[in-house]
Amino acid sequence: MLVASLFRVPPARLLATLTLAAAVLLAAGLAGACPLLVAVGLAVALPALLSTVALVRQGLFGRDGVACPDPVLWVAAAGGIAAAALTAVALPVAAPEGRPLLAAAGLVATAGLLMVALTAQVGTGWLARLRAGWDGLTSGAAVALAGWLLIPDPGTGAWFGYVAAITTCAVTMLGLSSLWRADRRDRPAMLYRVAGATLVTAGQALLGIALGGTDQILVLAAAVLLLAGPPALWTGIRTAPWGVADQPRPPGGQLLLWSGGLFLLLPVAIAALIMSYQLLVAGRLDQGALPLVVVLGLVLAVREAL
């Protein structure tokens, strides 16, 4: 009853109130009234709490008297938003030397849960969802390889940048692939879901990258992304037509010679082109890139075996 009474207030009005409170907190952090990381954590937690509770409530109890056909979609999205918010709240109180590891763990947890949410309506079986999620990981591995080849010696502490690239690219490519395969009735709502998941992941990645410097613009940009992501994700899931996931998927949206589709082929092709260019110019690959090449090959082999 307590949760139900909370949402007697129109969500849009409540969300606008929380967003205004978040803006005040961010302004206080920029003005020096409180540490900026503390202000970001509190500002992000307020709207995230609304979206998380709303998603869990409707995922478990349904809407308009109709049971939710796929609660995994709702609970996984709520978990991803909650993981991002908890990470933002925990970063200011963590020891400075432990913040990159905490940010990486939170980013991986957020990306994993959001990928589950994005694959929840790719197909009706677990194998179809696993393959769609593996496509995203393959794309991320290809981007990491391309980044290593372009910046072979990025310096100490750059490992988080590769984690951020892999997770953000994995969520984005998986979202685009899911949007490509989605039923026409679900595509408008799916677009909101993809945008929300990408904004949350990119915002958390940017916040982790900003920990290594003193640039307030990066921290503020991360806060804006983390504030915009949950409402977009909530809107996309709330407006999705129920029962679409039970309908057969159209045969389109896949390449004939590459079962992973265009959004898997693009990052792999880019990595292959960069490898070819380096081989032609330098005559050999950077030694540090060889493990990434092996990993990408294994990931592709496992993906085609699924």
LINJORA-V312068 format. One record per backbone hydrogen bond with DSSP energy under -1.0 kcal/mol. NH is the residue of the N-H (numbers start at 1). CO is the residue of the C=O. Records with the same first field share a line. If there is no record, write none. Layout:
NH: CO  CO
//
This chain:
5: 1
6: 2
7: 3
8: 5
14: 10
15: 11
16: 12
17: 13
18: 14
19: 15
20: 16
21: 17
22: 18
23: 19
24: 20
25: 21
26: 22
27: 23
28: 24
29: 25
30: 26
31: 27
33: 28
39: 35
40: 36
41: 37
42: 38
43: 39
44: 40
45: 41
46: 42
48: 44
49: 45
50: 46
51: 47
52: 48
53: 49
54: 50
55: 51
56: 52
57: 53
58: 54
59: 55
60: 56
61: 57
62: 58
63: 66
66: 63
73: 70
75: 71
76: 72
77: 73
78: 74
79: 75
80: 76
81: 77
82: 78
83: 79
84: 80
85: 81
86: 82
87: 83
88: 84
89: 85
90: 86
91: 87
98: 95
102: 98
103: 99
104: 100
105: 101
106: 102
107: 103
108: 104
109: 105
110: 106
111: 107
112: 108
113: 109
114: 110
115: 111
116: 112
117: 113
118: 114
119: 115
122: 119
129: 125
130: 126
131: 127
132: 128
133: 129
134: 130
135: 131
136: 132
137: 133
138: 134
139: 135
140: 136
141: 137
142: 138
143: 139
144: 140
145: 141
146: 142
147: 143
148: 144
149: 145
150: 146
151: 147
158: 155
162: 158
163: 159
164: 160
165: 161
166: 162
167: 163
168: 164
169: 165
170: 166
171: 167
172: 168
173: 169
174: 170
175: 171
176: 172
177: 173
178: 174
179: 175
180: 176
181: 177
182: 178
186: 183
190: 186
191: 187
192: 188
193: 189
194: 190
195: 191
196: 192
197: 193
198: 194
199: 195
200: 196
201: 197
202: 198
203: 199
204: 200
205: 201
206: 202
207: 203
208: 204
209: 205
210: 206
212: 209
213: 210
219: 215
220: 216
221: 217
222: 218
223: 219
224: 220
225: 221
226: 222
227: 223
228: 224
229: 225
232: 228
233: 229
234: 230
235: 231
236: 232
237: 233
238: 234
239: 235
244: 241
247: 244
261: 258
264: 261
265: 261
266: 262
268: 264
269: 265
270: 266
271: 267
272: 268
273: 269
274: 270
275: 271
276: 272
277: 273
278: 274
279: 275
280: 276
281: 277
282: 278
289: 286
293: 289
294: 290
295: 291
296: 292
297: 293
298: 294
299: 295
300: 296
301: 297
302: 298
303: 299
304: 300
305: 301
//
